[in-house]
Amino acid sequence: MHDQLQPCSLVANPATTTIIPATPEVRTIGDSTMSVLHLGVPPPISTRNLTGSTGASGDLLKDLTGNYGIFFAFPDLSVRTDGMYTLKFSFVMLPE
């Protein structure tokens, strides 16, 4: 469970998690022979948690009460893993 304060921009992609079968290895050290079992599980590949277009231009529109405001639409923005998140926005004024 996240405390909603730590970044969650990358998550483990469960589709990339593979279990490598255990491989026995016989080792001989001096007069002793031993069998070592390797239980190797590679780390999953990380992927972006937030998908879709993360950039948008603002439009001057009226809100529900008739007041003008600048609104940003993100129609295809989605999150890969369920949970409660806080989005962080950065605004940039580009010169004309």
Secondary structure, 3 states (H helix, E strand, C coil): CCCCCCCCCEEECHHHCCCCCCEEEEEEECCEEEEEEECCCCCCCEEECEECCCCCCCEEEECCCCCEEEECCCCCCEECCCCCCCCCCCCCCCCC
